[in-house]
């Protein structure tokens, strides 16, 4: 069993309730921070911990905090990004649903470090029942003196409010999220200025993911240096992985980033192997935006080394032969899955979610969707594959926000690694309607572990 | 003319206090959710104009938001809306079969409502339930690990509830 820092207590009965959470050691980090540390000291510990943003980008959280402008007399805001919408990702939902006080605790300590007296949780609109759970946790925290005025006699005031979105993936992008919080369409802003200088209501703002803010609790409790000893290299601490697709045990797992991808997929502690005794074909390990990898490049890098579940190892080989840790949305495809169809549904997703501001994304996603639909339905041409490649290349890097890149990468990786499957669809327009291309060479160098 | 009850108006005031003074426009998304709940499951232009007046903003500011977010219905919908996720992970797990089965049972395709106004079928993009696929959202809750039998049971449950509520 690896180290568990976030979900260690998630299965304690009634841990959702304040009394149980407190009895299990909850809110110690608030006591420690507010009574014995200055806000800058808390930030310093987060910096030392090496914690990287858990929403997908992996940017060092402490560094993000230290960019925050602090002009006199201007309020600062902390906003928690709970707009979890990246296909394959359902880890924040799990954390908020089962151990809500951990997030509230992390928010109080982080608000103290940042100097936010009014902190918002922006939660995706569909998570209606989780709003109720969080509101109850906030009320309990307030009744017990962890929120409100002059918390623990420290002179620090803080309130936490929940703001429910209404169905828009783009609001997970931090500036779109701020627009939405201001009651507008979720159109991402041009950067700079960055939110750290001009964020919510034009004031300095930090936006962090749910898991990132929850991780501040063990960081303060253990100290940044101790936290940094867990994991490996620049992948410190633990990471929540939400595993789904054709596996025996879909669910949310906390890993300490030293385990191999093979262990994660096949061991009974995690995914429990591929469902129905089938073979692994491909995997999208970090949410739908990150490059899909065929089985042979997933378990081992191009150099033939074991691939591990951490930031560095998953990206080993760059986009040519590697992928990304992303949000930790781990999507597994078995030998019966069709990469063309999967890419089509993901592209449809990005077309649906494009805000429409930038023409490469607005027009490009719809164009790619149409071409992919044609190929999937036996109406594609060989030249369509090169056209798809060309379109994705012209979207990437040419938009205000990363949604363009997120839409381009899955298409690029699918063609890069599975071009023969696209060609097979074009060459077999009838057959591709009734059967799938199957496994072919993708799993070749891989042994099938004994269940 | 549509209007919130006194109790709901209090709730609106309460929502506005979550935001700094003068930033009442921030309350737009939550108040639109409330309006949709109160005024029959969708947002008519009358409802949107009313929300604009409550928040002291221009109607166009409400329209542009209401048309942007997928959870706001701009047309009337059935009493029960089956929002079936169809993105990658759900597709891998057989969401196509669920959509087809609902069509078989109720005769409605995505975007359609049954003649009796009871059910609307809508396909949606990733709802964050990938590990529990296939799934649908039904009102405030998620129905997960869907099978044909479960869909049957959900339809029955809705019909029973509709009778009780009438």
Interface residues (C-beta under 8 A of the other chain):
Chain A: X75 X84 X85 X86 X87 X88 X89 X90 X93 X118 X124 X125 X126 X127 X128 X129 X161 X163 X164 X165 X166 X167 X168 X169 X180 X181 X182 X183 X184 X185 X186 X201 X242 X243 X244 X245 X246 X250 X251 X252 X284 X288 X329 X331 X333 X337 X341 X342 X345 X346 X348 X349 X352 X353 X355
Chain B: X18 X19 X20 X23 X25 X26 X27 X28 X29 X30 X32 X33 X55 X57 X61 X64 X65 X68 X69 X70 X71 X72 X86 X87 X88 X89 X91 X92 X93 X124 X125 X126 X127 X128 X129 X130 X131 X132 X133 X137 X140 X141 X142
